[in-house]
């Protein structure tokens, strides 16, 4: 498990208002994907493989709903099932099992022992 924070997610109550805020306040580039109910967030210089300078991570925004009630981080792992097993053994709780995210990879979510929602990401490997 790499353990690197590779993504963040911010829920919103009003998508247009949230996008306008983060674009104006932080200069983020935002791409709305209405068919997915998601907004991609580019926080700094990026290329096809993500950020091109150290210190930047990109993220997303979506409508506030359970379990996405507050901002969360997404951590890169080699294998979602192994990571969720380790989370459960350490006292955390799986919230959402493996789910495909297009052809990019797979996501899962858990709550830590303090009740925080944390995402896990496994990059798709070429067949």
Secondary structure by P-SEA (a helix, b strand, c coil): ccccccbbbbbbccaaaaaaaaaaacbbbbbbcccccbbbbbcccccccccccccccccccccccccccbbbbbbbbccaaaaaaaaaaaccccccccccccccbbbbbbbcccbbbbbbbbccccc
